[in-house]
Amino acid sequence: MTSLICTLRDHQDDINWCAFSGRLLATCSGDKTLRVYNCRDFSELPFSPLSGHGYSVHCCCFSTCGQFLASCSTDATILIWSMDTGDVEAVLEHPGRSPVRICAISADSAHLVSGASDGTMALWDFPSKQLLRTGTISDATLVACSFSPCSQVFLTGSTYGDLRLWNLDMKQLVAEKNAHDLGVTCCTFSPIILSTKGDHVVQFRLASCGQDSHLKIWAINRFSSGGYKMQLLHTLTGQSAPVLSCSYSSNGQLLVSGSVDKTVTLYDANNGVLLYTLNQHERYVTACCFCPASHLIATGSMDKSVNVWRLEDGCNGRTSAGRLALLVGDWSEADVSSWLVEEGLEGLVDKFRANNIDGSELLSLTKETLASELHIAESVGLRNKLLRKVQELKNESDCSGIPDEFLCPITRELMRDPVIASDGYSYEREAMESWIQTKNRSSPMTNLPLVTTLLTPNHTLKMAIGRWRVARAT
């Protein structure tokens, strides 16, 4: 179930885009401004609105840690704003001085891509704000762009209707022509990276929407040979007019879209099943996004309003206040005892207390440790029930709003000391060091040999995780 919790009516023209960080919501409009709200109570920040563009603001996006906000406009510039002060940190002038329709920042906050009405795209080094390289798509306007969760490739969509995958050298890897009849309007990668180790394949999921009134879900496979292949998985027809925007939830399990038919639709992204249709906007729904740190969705419209929705049943159709309040790994011994009682396992409370089992210890329990250390071996049924409940808890934790890029690909747990390996992916240091020692220096994500075993601290990601934890706690 979804509920409308807030309607923001501060803009004086059409809403063109909306974006969440862990603690903020940003919106941009044809009125030339951006507005920034606190996700706690949706009060507008003191430095909002942001007025720096000379014409309509088409798109905005946060850096991963939420420290910066990028926006692009018909005035042919991309502005980088500080979210501490509201000041303009940099002005990026798009090559050719054509109206900039789209911008996107990579998950590692290392790069920014901008796309313009004349078909040009520019890749920028985000930390230095320097232009790295440019490219062009002939006879089309670039209106959609999204980085893969690994930050090594990005995808663009145009009014010509094609989807194109690029690497950071601006080399085209895949071209899906006529992906949407009459033109693409938006595209977004799922934060989830899937791997099939036996076939040496890494898979990304991508959603795209267009003027053909369709929302499509694609699989993009990256092979050990370095090649890529794009495959259509689902064509969703839950809306009766052009679909203008789409966005994945942070766990990749839900997909939201907004349409010219004034509706917002919510889908099960894995199975392509329509879950809800929302009908609160009075005109075209032009923007939608999920909050990475909570069960919130923002939708923007040509009716000049932004609606904020809460998913009451989380991602599995149910919630528990205790489990959403803290990460399971942060549970105290008292929290674990309360959970045991909730699950009908109160007979184990004394034994767990005697062994000082907190949330972290709970998640690491195995059949062997239950028998050898906790001596829960006399009742096979009780032991198996406990293991099932722990597994359910892990599954719930995986979709409790933790951004997937904050989870170690090896342990699937929130990273505390993230490092970057030579395969370009980030891992928990201890898990990766153990992997290197036991897996013959292969990449956990690609199975290819690691060029070096050197691990580089990912300070940006660690900062982003820290900010997210603080935002969640408050």
N, C-alpha and C positions, 0 to 999 in steps of 0.2 A: 504494500500500500504506500502511496505517496501523499504528502500533505503540503499545501502552500503555506509557507511560514512568513513570507515577507514579499512585498512589492515595492520596488524602488522607482520613483518617478522624478528623478532630478534632471535628466537630460531633456533638452529642448528640441531634439530631432531624433531620427531613426537610430536605434541601437544597431551597431555594426558587428560588435564582437564583445565577448566577455571571457575572462580568464581568472582562474584561482591560483593562488599560492597556498601554502599551508595555513596561513593566517589572514590573507587578504583576498578580496574580490575586486578586480578591475574591470571597468566597462568603458567602451569608447563609442563615439557617435558622430553623426553628420553635423553636429553642432560645433565641431572642431575641438572638443575637449575629451579628456578622460576623467573618470571619477573612481576613487579608491575607497573601499569600505572595509571595516574590521569584521571578520567572519564571526566574531563572538556575539555581537549584537546588531551588526550591519549598520552601525553608525558611520558616517562619512569621516575620513581622516581630516585633521586640521588643515593640511596643505592641499586638499582636494577642493575644487576641480583643478586638473592640470591643464594649463593653457599655454601651448607652445607651437602648435601646428597652425598653418594659415588656412587650411581647407579641411574637408572631412577626414576623420581618422577611421581607417578601414579595419585595422587589426591591432591587437596588443597581446603580449605574452611575457610571463615572468621568467627570470633565470631560476634555476633549480632551487637555490637556497632562498629565493624570494627577496633578495637584496636589491635587484634591479627589475625594472619594467621597460620593455621595448614597445614602441608604437610606430606605425607607419601611416602615411597620408598621401592624399592627392598632391600635396605640396612637394612630392618627390624626395622626402626625407624620412629617415628612421631616427627617432629620438630615444635616447637611453635615460631613464629617470631613476634617481635614487629613491628607494622606498623608506629611507631614514629621514630625508629632508624634503622630498618632493622636487628637488632641483634637477635640472637637465645636466647629466654627466657628460653626454656626447651628442653631437649631431652628425649623422652619417648621411651623406648625399649620394643617393643612388645613381650609378652611372647612366648617362643619357638624360637625366633630369625628367624622367617619365613618372607619372603617378604610381606610387608604390601601393600595391593591393594586398600584399601578404608578407608576413615575417614570422620566423620561427627560430627559437634558440635550442641548441642541442641539450640533451639530458646532462652532459658533463659541463655545460656552460662554457665550452671552448669555442663554439662557432655560432654564427647567426647567418641565416639565409634571408634575403629579401627578393621579392618578385614583383615585376612591374607590368603596366598596361601594354608596353611595347614588346613584351615577350622576353625581356632581359632579366637575368637573375644574378645576384651578387653574393659571394661567400665572404664573410667577414671573420677575422679573428676577434672573438668577443672580448677577452681581457684587455687587448690593446686597442680595440675598435679600429683596426687597420683592414683595408680591403685586400683580400688574398687573390681572388680571381673572379672572372665573370663568364657568363654563358648566355646563349640566346635560343629561344624557341620561335621559329618563324611563324608569322601570320596568326598569332594568338596572344591573348592576355593571360598572364600567370595569376591565378586566383586562389591557389591552394598549395600548401607546403607542410611537410611534417618530417621530423628527424626520427630515425629508428631508435629504439631504446638503447642500442649500443653506441649511438652517436657517430657511427662510421659511415652511414649512408643517409640520404634523404630523398623524399619523393615529392614531385611537383604535379600539379594538375592545372589544366588550362581550359579556356573557353572553347578550344578546338575539340575537347572531349577526351584527350589522352592523359594517361598517367605515365610518368617517367621516373625511373630510379637512377640516382647519381651517387658517385663516391665523392670524397672530399677533394679529389683532383678535378672535379667537374666532368668526369668521364661518365657517359651514359651507360648504364648496366642493363636496364630492361626498359622497353617501351611497349605499353599496352594501349594501342590506338583504338579510338572509339569505345573507350571504357564506359563513357556515358554519352548517349546521343544528345546533341545540342549543347554539351559542355559540362565540365566538372565544376562543382561549386565549393567543395571542401574535401579534405582528406586528413586522416589521423591514424598514426600507428598505435597499436595496443602496447602498453608498457611491458607486457609479458614476452619473454624470449623462450621459445620452445626448442628443444634439441632432441634429435633422434640419433643417439650415439652410434648405434649399430650401422646406420647408413651415412654417418659423418655429415649430417645435415642439421643446420640451424634454421629455425623457422620463425618468421615474424608474422603477425596478423595486422592487416590494414583495413580500415573502413573508408569508403569514399561515397559521395553522394552527388547528385547532379540534376540538371534540368529535365531529365527523363523521368523524374518522380521516383527514382530508385535509390535505395541505400544498399551498397554492396560490401561484402566482406571477402577479403582476399588473403591467400597464404603466399608469402614471399619466402622461398627457400634459398638458402645460401649453402652451396656445396663445398666440400673440402678442396675442390679444384679451383675455387674462386669464382665460379659461375653462379648466376642467379636465375631463378625461374618464378614467374608469377602465375597463380592459379586462382580462379574464381571459386569461392566456396558457397556463398549464399547471395541471393538477390532478394531483398526485402521490399515488399510493396505495401507497407502499412499506411502510406500516406498517398493522397490523391492528387497532389500537385508537386511541382519542383521542390526537392529537398535541399535546403540551403546550408545546413550546418550539421555536424556530427561530432561526437566525442566519446572516448572510452573511459570507463571507470579505472581507478588506479590499480585494481586487481585484474583488469582485462575481461571481467565476466559480464559486464553490462555495457550497453551501447545506447546513447541517446541521440535523437535527431530532431531538427526543427524544420518546418515546411511552410510553403506558401499557403497551404490549406489551413493555417493558423494553429495547427496541432503540434504537440511535442509527443514523440513516441519513445518508449523505453523497451529495449530488447534484451533477451538472453543472447549474449554475443557468441557463445560457443555453439549454440544450436540454431541460431537465427529465428527465435520464437518471440513473437510480440507479447510483452507483459502488460504494459499500460499505455493508454492514450490520454494525454492531458489537454484540456480545452479552455485555458484561462486567458489566452491572448486574443486581442481584438483584430490584429492584423498579422501580416507575415511574420513567422518566427525566423529570425536571421542569425541567431547565435545560441549556443548551448555549451555547457562545460560541467564536468564533475569536479568537486573539491577533492584534492588528494588526501586530505587528512580527516575527512568525516563523510557521512552519508548525505551530502548536499549536492543539488544540481542547480545551476543558474541558467535561465533562458532569457534571451533578449529579443525584442520585437520592433517592428516599424510602428507600433503603437506608443513608442517612446518609453516603454516600461521594461524593467528587469524583474522577473519572478524568481524567487529562491524557494526550492522545494526540498523537503526532507524525505528520504526513503525510510519509512518507519520500520520495515521488516528487514533492513540490511540486505546482504547479498544472498542469504540462504533462506529468506522468508521468515526469519525470526531474529530477535535480539535478546541480549541479556545485559542489563545495565552494568552489572559488575564486570563483565568481560569487555565491554566497550570503554570502561573508565581507564583501564590500564592495559599495557601489553602484558600478555601472559608471562613472559620472561621477567617482568618486573613485579609479579605477585609476591606478596609476603607469605609467610607460613600461615598466617590467619586467613588470607585470601584463599589459599589452597584448601584449608579446612572447611571454609564456607562452601567452596565448590564441591567438595566431597559430599557434604550434606545435601546440597541441591540435587546431586546426581544419584542419591540413594545409596551412597557408599560411606555412610556415617560410621560404620564399623571399623573403617581404616583410619579414622581421624587420629586416635591416640598413637598408632604406630607411625603415622606420618610426622606427627609432632615430635615424637621421640627421636626421629631421625632427621629433624630439621629440614623437611622437604618444602622448599619454596617453589615459585613458578618455574625458575630455570631448571631446577632438579626434576620437577614434574615432567617437563617436556622431554627430558633425557632418559626417562624410565624405559626399560626394556624388559622382555620376558626373563632374561637372565638376571638382571639386577633385582627384579621383584622376588625372585626365588632365592638368590644367594645373599643379598644384602638386607632386604626387608622381610625375608622369610615368608612371603605370601605364595606358598606352593601347595599348601594343603587343600586349597579349593581352586580347582582349575576354572570353574565357572566364574568365581569372583575375580580371579586374575585376568581372565579373558575380557570380562566386562570392563575392568579398569583400563586395560590396554585399548579397548574400543573407544572408551570415553576420552582417553588421552589423544587418540588419533583424531577424533571429532574436534577436540579442542585445537589441535594443530591446524586442521582444515579451516576452522572458523578464524583462527589467527591469520591465516594466509589471505583471507578476504575481509579483514576487519578495517580496511582503509589504509593499510601500510602501502605506500608507493612501491611497486615491484622493484624499482631500481635501488631501493634501500635494503633489499633482501639479498643475502649472499646466494649466488647461483648453486653453490655446493650444499650448504646447510639449509637454505630457504628460511633463515632466521635474520632478524634485523642486525645489520652490521654495526659494530662498535669501533673497529679499527680497519676501515676499508683501504685496500691497496689496489693499484692498477698493475695487471700482469702484461706481458709482452703481446698477448692476444688482443689487447685493447679493452678487456672486460675488467670490472671491479669485483673483488672478493674480500671476505673477511680474512685478515692476515693469517691467523692461526690455521684456518681451514685450508687456505691455499698453500701454506708452507707444508702442511701434512700431505696435501695432494701431490705436491712436487716430489716429496720423499718417497711416496708409495706408487705413483702412477707414471713413472719413467718420463717425467717432464713433458707431458702432453697437456693440451688445453682442455679444461673441463667442458667448455662450450663447443669446441670444434673437433676435438680429438687429434688435432694437428700438433706436431712438435712445437714447443715453445722456443723461440729464438734465443731467449735468455731467461734465467730464473730470477732476474732482478725484479723486485717488487717495489713500486713507487707509491708512497702514501698519497691517498686521494683526499687532500685537505678540503676541497670544495664539497665533495660528497659528505664528508664527516660533518662539516658545518651545516649542510642541508638537513642531515639526519637530526643533528642537535636542535636546530630550529623547529623541525617538525615535532620532535618529542615535547618541546616546551609548549608549542601551540596546542598539542593534543592534551597535555596535562591541565592547561588552563581552559 
